[in-house]
Amino acid sequence: MADALKHDWKFEYCHPHNGEYWYKCSICGASDWIANYGTVDQLDPKECKPAANKQPWSNVTREDVCIWVQDSDGSWHTACNKTWEFIDGGPADNGARFCFHCGGVLLAEPFTKNERMPT
């Protein structure tokens, strides 16, 4: 039996507030993080499963998505029950394509002031 394909983890960034080191697999696009005192061998050991086709968004399902909704104060509330804030701009302005917590494909809904009050 052939050996399972292993992830090829590449460093993405370090979260400035909690020191999480985020990595992304260059083969399948999976993402995972370790604490600042952790080691790379602690990243997700599951088998790497690259997509059969090269269109990255074609296999995205509802379960792969994390919806972020911005409130009137500028905070972003996620479908995975986290809250994020940006010093300047929003997720797209800061290069965020995946949720920092669950790793889901990020879909952002910015706050828009409603001109009419509900009756």
Stockholm file with secondary structure:
# STOCKHOLM 1.0

chainA/1-119         MADALKHDWKFEYCHPHNGEYWYKCSICGASDWIANYGTVDQLDPKECKPAANKQPWSNVTREDVCIWVQDSDGSWHTACNKTWEFIDGGPADNGARFCFHCGGVLLAEPFTKNERMPT
#=GR chainA/1-119 SS CCCCCCCCEEEEEECTTTCCEEEEETTTCCEEEECTTCCGGGSCCSCCCCCSSSCTTTTCCGGGEEEEEECTTSCEEETTSCEECCSSSCTGGGTCCBCTTTCCEEEEECCCCCSSCCC
#=GC SS_cons         CCCCCCCCEEEEEECTTTCCEEEEETTTCCEEEECTTCCGGGSCCSCCCCCSSSCTTTTCCGGGEEEEEECTTSCEEETTSCEECCSSSCTGGGTCCBCTTTCCEEEEECCCCCSSCCC
//
